[in-house]
Amino acid sequence: MPIVSNTENKKFLEKEELKSLKSIQTETQAIILELGEIEMIKIQLEKRKNKAKSFLEELEKREKDFTDSIFQKYGKINLNPETGEINKLE
């Protein structure tokens, strides 16, 4: 049995086929990178959202504490937040 060289049995894609394959591979890598960046942004936004939620909870507590202290000091009132004017409720 004769020994056949590997180069005699090798076949290659046509130039356009190879070009298409390389283009698909490049675009696949680009979309993988894009999706990774999107996931990182989502993580960063989730962190910001959690910080904002924590701040909102703190702000609500401060507002409740302030309102409680004002009602304790002045009783039931209407308060104009722009001027600070207090009107007693009867």
Sine and cosine of phi, psi and omega as CSV:
sin_phi,cos_phi,sin_psi,cos_psi,sin_omega,cos_omega
0.00,0.00,0.79,-0.61,-0.04,-1.00
-0.97,0.24,0.54,-0.84,0.04,-1.00
-0.99,0.13,0.79,-0.62,-0.02,-1.00
-0.97,-0.26,0.76,-0.65,0.02,-1.00
-0.93,0.37,0.59,-0.81,0.02,-1.00
-0.87,0.50,-0.55,0.83,-0.03,-1.00
-0.92,0.40,-0.45,0.90,0.02,-1.00
-0.95,0.30,-0.47,0.88,-0.05,-1.00
-1.00,-0.08,-0.18,0.98,-0.06,-1.00
-0.97,0.25,0.65,-0.76,0.10,-0.99
-0.82,-0.57,0.47,-0.88,-0.05,-1.00
-0.79,-0.62,0.45,-0.89,0.11,-0.99
-0.91,0.42,0.44,-0.90,0.11,-0.99
-0.93,0.36,0.33,-0.94,-0.08,-1.00
-0.82,0.57,-0.71,0.71,0.00,-1.00
-0.93,0.38,-0.60,0.80,0.03,-1.00
-0.90,0.43,-0.69,0.72,0.03,-1.00
-0.90,0.44,-0.66,0.75,0.03,-1.00
-0.88,0.48,-0.69,0.72,0.03,-1.00
-0.89,0.45,-0.69,0.72,0.01,-1.00
-0.87,0.50,-0.73,0.68,-0.02,-1.00
-0.90,0.43,-0.60,0.80,0.04,-1.00
-0.90,0.43,-0.70,0.72,0.03,-1.00
-0.88,0.47,-0.68,0.73,0.01,-1.00
-0.90,0.44,-0.68,0.74,0.00,-1.00
-0.90,0.44,-0.70,0.71,0.00,-1.00
-0.92,0.38,-0.57,0.83,0.06,-1.00
-0.90,0.44,-0.71,0.71,0.03,-1.00
-0.89,0.45,-0.62,0.78,0.00,-1.00
-0.91,0.42,-0.66,0.75,-0.02,-1.00
-0.95,0.32,-0.56,0.83,0.08,-1.00
-0.89,0.46,-0.69,0.72,0.04,-1.00
-0.89,0.45,-0.71,0.71,0.00,-1.00
-0.87,0.49,-0.71,0.70,0.01,-1.00
-0.90,0.43,-0.61,0.79,0.06,-1.00
-0.89,0.45,-0.68,0.74,0.03,-1.00
-0.90,0.43,-0.65,0.76,0.03,-1.00
-0.88,0.48,-0.69,0.73,0.02,-1.00
-0.89,0.46,-0.64,0.77,0.03,-1.00
-0.90,0.44,-0.67,0.74,0.02,-1.00
-0.89,0.45,-0.65,0.76,0.03,-1.00
-0.87,0.49,-0.67,0.75,0.02,-1.00
-0.89,0.46,-0.70,0.71,0.01,-1.00
-0.89,0.45,-0.66,0.75,0.02,-1.00
-0.92,0.39,-0.60,0.80,0.03,-1.00
-0.89,0.45,-0.65,0.76,0.05,-1.00
-0.89,0.46,-0.70,0.71,0.03,-1.00
-0.88,0.47,-0.66,0.75,0.01,-1.00
-0.88,0.47,-0.70,0.71,0.01,-1.00
-0.89,0.45,-0.65,0.76,0.05,-1.00
-0.90,0.45,-0.67,0.74,0.01,-1.00
-0.90,0.43,-0.64,0.77,0.04,-1.00
-0.89,0.46,-0.69,0.72,0.02,-1.00
-0.88,0.47,-0.68,0.73,0.01,-1.00
-0.90,0.44,-0.67,0.74,0.02,-1.00
-0.87,0.49,-0.69,0.72,0.04,-1.00
-0.87,0.49,-0.68,0.74,0.03,-1.00
-0.90,0.43,-0.68,0.74,0.00,-1.00
-0.90,0.44,-0.67,0.74,0.04,-1.00
-0.89,0.46,-0.65,0.76,0.03,-1.00
-0.91,0.42,-0.69,0.72,0.02,-1.00
-0.88,0.47,-0.66,0.75,0.01,-1.00
-0.90,0.44,-0.69,0.72,0.01,-1.00
-0.89,0.45,-0.71,0.70,0.01,-1.00
-0.88,0.48,-0.67,0.74,0.01,-1.00
-0.90,0.44,-0.75,0.66,-0.02,-1.00
-0.87,0.49,-0.70,0.71,0.03,-1.00
-0.86,0.51,-0.69,0.72,-0.03,-1.00
-0.92,0.38,-0.60,0.80,0.02,-1.00
-0.93,0.38,-0.72,0.70,0.02,-1.00
-0.90,0.45,-0.60,0.80,0.02,-1.00
-0.91,0.42,-0.63,0.77,-0.04,-1.00
-0.97,0.23,-0.68,0.73,-0.14,-0.99
-0.94,-0.35,-0.14,0.99,-0.07,-1.00
0.99,0.13,-0.30,-0.95,0.00,-1.00
-0.97,0.23,0.86,-0.50,-0.07,-1.00
-0.64,-0.77,0.28,-0.96,0.30,-0.95
-0.98,-0.21,0.68,-0.74,-0.05,-1.00
-0.82,-0.58,0.80,-0.61,0.10,-1.00
-1.00,0.04,0.94,-0.35,-0.08,-1.00
-0.93,0.37,-0.31,0.95,0.00,-1.00
-0.98,0.21,-0.67,0.74,-0.10,-1.00
-0.96,-0.28,-0.34,0.94,-0.07,-1.00
0.99,0.11,0.09,1.00,-0.01,-1.00
-0.92,0.38,0.69,-0.72,-0.01,-1.00
-0.93,-0.38,0.75,-0.67,0.13,-0.99
-0.84,-0.54,0.84,-0.54,0.01,-1.00
-0.91,0.41,0.66,-0.76,0.14,-0.99
-1.00,-0.06,0.62,-0.78,-0.04,-1.00
-0.97,-0.24,0.00,0.00,0.00,0.00
